[in-house]
């Protein structure tokens, strides 16, 4: 449908078009008032968003020319000054275990019931942004807050919420600045997916959550901010928050946001990012999978010292990743903010106890390391991992809600340490290349079917891990990597062969009928485009979005 509305953002009434496939109960979310609120955000901030997206390309060109990065000289005073972020609200004081997942109805219930302190309700990497998903996700969150959500599976299993006092606190992750929402157009221009997700959620739920907070202090409009590349992008978010609160008469500082440090550029601006958001900041998170992708993406042609070895050989004990974790804890605790650790993506198997035991031991070691290193909490992807992570943090925190008083390691973190990819060791192998093809291809097909969080080989994969897979392939090919286990060179021809072999394997696994019902041909086209094109595609979700319909 197309409607004309005044947004309050200018003298001319914008032409607003909302067009997409029918979603049941969409009218409850896409009310004229809610759409007008989002349109107002668009008109106030779209120009700055585009300027910052253009700046990303300029920054990438500078990195390519210099082959390195450093802390910003122009913001040295902020890093040296003595300042703190606002005190965390009660709901965000104890974040020792956070679970992540998309906003489909079953996940909403399972995540809220999981025993985790926080649920990251994800409209970003764990969601394929179909119109159905982004609209129904908003409906599901409203239903959850109203206590009227339930779900019955095809097998007849019923899912219902536990009592309010036992539920996780909701923290919403909108899409990153780079993604559009093409189903809502303003004067022929799509609104930012970030403003669509944030705007609808805030409009419908801010006052509802504050009203609930009178009886339930675990409520408030809280957010995770993804894919941030600079403190200027954090400043934009801060201005969006200030504008949104003023528009709805919400007290300034009510919104709290945790920023994912999942780009190499943001790692060099942690202090500055917290400073820009200091009245709304809740902490920083070590988004480690996207962080690896960002390193490959930005240093993909900067020499062999930046070639990332097999993905599965790079962990948080790799020197450059350990430096990143140390800096995050040091920065957060110096500024009074929470430091949240990375994702444990293992999906427990109830069929293979040996695989389960080995994997859970690795998860425990990872969470023990984070808790011992000063983090205040960490992420898991599956409810069965909540007790594992909680035990690691309980052992360190005890009855304390966090360990922000712990300054973390006293070892300074240098630019050279953050960029020491070569120090990770490891090698590039055909087995690693095959795994990248298998994970990337399977994920792309599921994403095209509307699934953003996908279990592949006992791991919960999302867009971040698919990005690592395809960017590594691009990097290995364009740097002439010779595979350690075969002596063969990584080439586009070899990758196409591996793709064909993987599709044959998948067809045999699924059977002809199920395979034919999938979107494997389109997945192959998308995966090969983002892995093998001469020009590197910034995000696989950009060309992928055009295929979602």
N, C-alpha and C positions, 0 to 999 in steps of 0.2 A: 504494500500500500504506500501511497505517497501523501504526505501532509505538510502543510506550511505552518511553522511555529515560530514565535519569537523566542529567542534564547536569553535575552538580556545582555548578550555580548556585543551588540552593535545596533545600529539604527535600522538596518534592513532585515526583514524577517527571512531566515534561511529556508531553503527548500530541503525538507527532510524526507528521506525515503527509507522505509523499513520494508525489506523484501527478502523472503526466505521461505523454505518449505514449512508447512504447518507443523507447529509444535504444540501439543496439548497444554492448555493453561498458560500459553505465552502471554495472553492479555493481562494476566496477573502481574507479570514482571514488566512488560513493555507498555506501561501505562503512559498516557500523554505527559504526565508530570515527570515520570522517571526518564523518559526519552528526552524531554526538554532539559533536564538536569545534565544528562550526558552531552547533549548538543552544546550546552553552555560551557562545559569543560573543553570540548573540541574547539570551539571558537576562541576561547581564552588561551589555549596552549598548543594548538596544532602547529602554528608557525615556529615556535621554539623547538618542538619535537623534530620538525624537519631540519632545522638548523643543526641540531645535535646529531641527527643521523648523518648529515653531510660531514660534520666534524669527525665522525668515526672513520670515514674514508680518508680524510686528510691525515688523521692520526696513524692509520694503518700505513699510508704511504711514507710517513716520517719514520716509522719503525722499520719498514723495508729498506729504506735508505741507510739508516744508522746501524741496523742489525743488533740493536740493544735497546734497553729502557733504563730509566733512572727515576728517582724520586723528584718531584717537581720543585725547582728552585723558587718559583714564585709563591709557593705556599709553605715555605720553610717556617715562617712565623707561626702558622697554625699548628704545625707539628711540634714546635718548641714551647708553645704557650700552655698554661695550666687551665684547663677547662674540663667540664664533665657533661655528659648527656643527662636528660631529665631522669628522675627516679622511675624505675619500672613500676607499672601498676601491679596490684596484688596477683592478678591472673597470670602475669608473665614473670613473676619472681622465681618460680621453680619450673625449670624447663628441662629436667634431666632426661626425659625421653620424649621425642617427637616422632609421630608417624606421618607419612606423606601418602598422598593418593588423589585420584581424580574425584569429581563430585557426583558420580553416578549414585543412584539411590542405595544400592547395597553397600558401596564403599563408605558412604556417609555414616551409615549405621555401624558398620564394623569398626571404622576408625574412631568414632566417638565412644564406642564401647570398649576399645582396645586396652584400656589401662594406661595409655600414654598421657602425659600431661598436656600435650599440644597436638592438635591435628592440623597439618598444613593442607588446606583444601585447595587443590591445585587446578587452576585454569591454564597452566602453562605446559611444562614439559611432559607431565603425565596425562595431558588431555589432548586428543585430536580435536582441533577447534571447529568441528561441524556446528551448524546452527542449532541442531538438536542438543548437542552437548553443552554449549555455552548458555543456552536459555534454560534448559531443564536443570542444569547445575545450580542456577540461581534459585529456581523453584524449590529444589531439594534442600538448599540451605535454609530458606525461609520456613519450610515445613519442619525441619529439624529444630529450629529455634522455637517454633510454636508447639513442639512436642507431638506432631501429628504424622510423623514419617514412619512408614513400615514398608516391608518388601517381602514378597513370596517368590521363591525361585521356581524354575520350571519343574524341579523335582519335588516341589511342595514344601520346601523348608522355609520357615517363617523367621524374619529378622525384625526385632523391635528394640527401641532404645531402652537402656538402663535408666534408673532414676537420675535426675538432673545433677545431683552432687557427685555422681560417678563418671560423668562425661568429660572428655577432653575439651580444652579451650580451642576454639576455631581461629586459625590464622590463615587468611586467604592470600593466595599468590596469583595476581593477575598476570596477563601476558606481558612480555617484554616490549620495550619501546619500538622495536623494529617491525612488529606485526600489526596488520590492519584487521578491522572487522568490516568486511565488504558488504555485509547485509544491512548495515546502517550507514547511509550516505548523507552528507550535509553539503549542499550546493555541488553535488557531483563528486565529492571527495569522501573516501571512507574514513570513519573515525578510527582512532588508535584502538587496537584490541585492549591495551592497558587501561585506557579511559573507559571503555565499554564495561570491562569486568569490574574495575574499581567502582565506577560510577553507579552501576545498577546495584551492586552489593551495598555500597555505603548509603545510597538513597533509601533503600528498602529496610536496612537493618541497623543503622547507627542508633537511631532513637529507640528501636526495639531492644537492642543490646544494652543500652544505658538504663532503660526501664527495668530490664531483667537484673541488672547489676545491683539494684537496691536489695534484692533477695539473694542473688547469685553473683558474688564478686568475680567469678570466672567468666565474665562477659565484657566485651568491648570491641570496637572496630579496629582489628589488628591485621597487619599485612606483612607479607614477604615480598621483597622487590627483586626481580630477577634481571640477569643480563646487563647489569649496570657497568658502564665502561669508564665513567669519570665522575668526579664530584659535581660537575655541572649538571649531569643527569640526575644526581641525587637532589641537587637544588631545584630542578624542575619538579620532582616528586614533592618536595617540601612545599613549593608554591601551590601545587595541586591540592595538597592536604589543607593548607591555609584557606584557599578559595572554597573548597568543598565544605569545610566546617562553618565558615562564615555564611555561606548560602543557606545552610540548613539550621543555623542557630545553635550549632554544637560548640561547646567550649574549646578554645584553641589548646592544642596539645592532647586532645582526647585520642586521636589516632596515634597508634604506635606501629613502627615499621622496623623489620629486621631486613638487612640488605645481604643478599647472597654475594660473597666475594668469589665469583666464578668466571672472572676474566683477568688476564694477567695485568691489564692496565689498572683495574680496580685494586689489585694487590698493592700497587705503588701509591694508592690514594686512600688507604683505609682511614687514616686520621681525618682527611678532608671530607670524606663521605659522611662520617659520623658528625663532623662539625656542621655540615650543611643541614643535617636532619636532627640536630641536637635536641630540639624541643619535641620531636616526634620519634626519636631513635629508640629502638629496643635492643639492638645488638647487630652482630655480623655472623654470618654462617659460612663455613668452609664448603662451598659447592664444588667438590673436587673433580667430578667427572666433566662438567662444563669447563672447569679451570684447565684441565688437560687439553680439551678441544681448543680453548682460546690460545694456548701456547702454540699448538700446532698451526692453527689458523694464522696467527700473526707473525710467526717466525718460520712459516712453511718454506720460504725460499732464502733463508738467512744463513744457510750453511749446515754442514753435517753435525755441528755441535748441538743443533736443535732438533735433530731427528729423533722422534719418540720411538723407543723399541716396542715390542709386543705389548699391547695394552695390559694384559694380565700380569706382566712382570713389573709394572710400575705401581707402587703402593705408597702409603703415607710414610714409610721408612726411607723412601728414596730421598736423598739429601735436599733436592729442591722443593719437594713436597713437605718435608719436615720443617724447612725454613718458613714456608708459607703458613703452616700451622702455628709455629712459634710466634710469628709476627702478628697473626690474627689474635691470639690470646693476649699478647703483650699490649696491643693497641686497645682492644676492648676493655681490659681490666684497668688500664691507665685512665680510661675515660668513663668508667662506671657502667659499661655496657656488657651485655651477655655475649659470650663466645660459644657458638653452637657448632658442634662437629659435623662430620660428613655422613653420607648415606651407607647403611649396611643393606645391600640390595639382595642378599640371599633369600630364596624362597624355600623354607623347610619342606622336606619330602617325608611323607608318611609311609612311603613304600621302600625307601632305601636308608636304613638306619646308619649304615657306615658312612655314606655320603653326608648324611645329616650331622653326625657326630663331628666329622672333620671340619665341615663348614661352620658349625656353631662354635667350635673352638677358635676358628679364625675370627669370627665376629666378636667373641669374647676378648680376644687379644687386642683387636682394633679398639673396642670400647674401653678396655682397661688402659690402653695407651692414651686415648683422648682424655679420660678422667684424670689420669696421672699427670698429663701435660697441662692441665689447667682449664680445660673446657668445662662449661657449665651444663652441658647436655649434648645430645646427639640425635641423629635421625635413624629410623628404621623404615623398611618398606612393607613389612609383614607383621601382623599382630603377634605371631609366635616369637618374634624377636624382641618384643617389648620387655619381657622379664629378663632376658639376657643383658640388654643395655641397662636396664634399671639396676641390676645387681652390681654392674661395674661402677655406676655413679653413686649408688648407695654406699658402696665401700669407701668412697672418698668423701662424699658430702655428708653422710650420716643424716642428722636432722636439719642441717643447714640447707636452705633452698638453692644456693649456688656457691661458687667460690670466687666471686669477683674480688675478694680481698687478696687472692693469690696473684701476684704480678706475672706469674709464668716464668719461663726461662730468662735468666739474666744475660744470655748470650745475644749480642746485637745481631740483627739480620741485615745483610747487605744486599745490594742490587745483584751482585755477582752470584750470591747464594740462591736468590730467587730464580735466576736464569740458568742455573747449572744443570741443564737437562742431561748433558753428557755424563754427569756424575751418577746418574741412575744406573749406569751399566746396562745389562740386558742386551738383547740382540733382536734383529728383525728376521723373522722366519716365515717360511711358507705356511706353517701351521698357524702362525699369528695372522697372516694374510687371509687364510681360509676362514678363521674365526671372525675376522672383521667383515668378510663377505656374508657369512652366515647370519650374524647378528644384525647387520645393517639391512640386508635384504628382507629378512623375516620381520624386522620392525617396520620397515617402510610399508609392507603389505598390510600389516595390522593397522597402522596409522591411517592408511587410505580407507580402511573399513570403519574408521571412527574410534579405534582403540589407541590410547596414548600411553598406557602403562601395560607392558606385555611381558609375561613370563617366558623367557627363552633360556634353555639349558640351566634351569634352576636359579636364574637370576631375574630380578625385576628390572627390565630395561625400559628406559624412556628416551625422549629425543636426545638427551645429552650423550648417552652411550652410543646411539646411532651416529651422532655427529663425530665422536672420536673415531669410530670405525671408518667412515667415509673420508674424513680429513687425513687420517693416517695413510690410507691408500693413495690419496692424491699426493701427499708429501713423499712417500716412498718412490712413486713413479717419477715424479719431477726431480728427484734428487738422485736417480739412478741407483737406488739401493740394491745391493746384492744380498740375496737371502741366505742366512747363515747355514740353514739345514740342507739346502739343495744346491747352493752355488749359482742358482738361476737369478737373473735380474728381474726386479719387479717392473712389469710392463702392463699397459692397458690390455694387450692381447691375453696375458696370463690371467688378469682379473676377469675378463669376459669368459674365459674358459672355466674359471672357478665359479662364476655366477651360474653358468649353464649346468655344471656338475651339482651345485647346491639346489637348483630348481628341480633337477632329476631326483635328488635325494628327498626333497620335500614332497614331490608328487608321489613317490613310493610310500612315504610315511602316511600321507593323507588319503590316498586312493584317488582314482580319476575323478569321481563325482565331486568330492569336496574340493579338490584342487581346482577344478574348472569353475567352481562357484566363487573362488577367491579373486584377488586383483593382482595376480603375480606378474602378468605382462606389464602392467602399469608400474608396479613396484620395481621391476627390473629397469624400466626406462628411467624412473626417477633416481634410483640408486646409481645407475651408471652416469646419469647426468651430473650428479653432485660429486661423484668420485673421479670421473675420468675427463670431464670437460677441461679444455685448455685454461679457461678463466675460472678461478675458484669461486664457487657460489657461497655467499656469506652464511646462509642458514638453509638447511635442506627443507625447512618448513615453508620457505618463501615460494619456490616452485611447486612444492607439494600442496600448498593451500589452493592453488588454482585447480587442482585435480579433485578436491574434496566435493565440490558442487554445493 
